[in-house]
Amino acid sequence: QVQLVESGGGLVQAGGSLRLSCAASGIIFFNIKAMGWYRQAPGEQRELVATITLVGSTNYADSVKGRFAISRDNAKKTVYLQMNSLKPEDTAVYYCNLERLGSTTYWGQGTQVTVSS
């Protein structure tokens, strides 16, 4: 059974930084097509933040380009999201996502990121 465990959320002032981590278990790394982060603010739909494929190709939402960086450690089956220059509008619950070969997707439980102005 695939499980995703997130960590690293919290409260930070605008302009600050946070690093999110998401560790996958129950799956062999070469069966992971892509991992990524999505976020959902109150009253809003869940939206893509950033994704990274098995070979390292990345994709970012326009709103975070130049501020956030996604990376992964295949040996640890872990994906990271370095978030810099945080803004109040980045406040949301951040969810880790894993897409395995065959397109089944899995979600983490979410971690709260709050950016104060």
Residue, then its C-alpha position, 0 to 999 in steps of 0.5 A: q500500500v502506497q503511503l505519503v508522509e509530509s512534513g515541513g509546514g508551519l507559520v512564516q512571515a512574508g518573505g520567509s522560507l519553508r521546505l516541505s518534504c514528502a516520503a513515499s513508502g510501499i512502492i519501488f522508485f522506478n514505478i514512480k512516474a512523477m511526484g509533486w505538490y498541490r495546494q488548496a486554500p479555503g474556499e478554493q479548488r486544489e491547484l498544482v504547485a509543482t511536479i517532477t518526473l522520474v527523470g527530473s523534468t519539472n513543471y511549476a505553476d506560474s504563480v510560484k516560478g522563480r520562488f519555489a523549487i522542487s527536487r527529489d531523492n530517488a533513493k529515499k523516494t522523497v520529494y522536496l519543495q523549497m519555498n522562498s519569498l513566501k507571500p500571504e497568498d501562498t497560504a494553503v494546505y499543501y498536498c503531496n501527490l504521487e503518480r505511478l506508472g499506469s496513472t494511479t495517483y495517491w495523496g498525502q494527508g496535507t500540511q498547513v502552510t501559513v504566511s503572515s503579512 
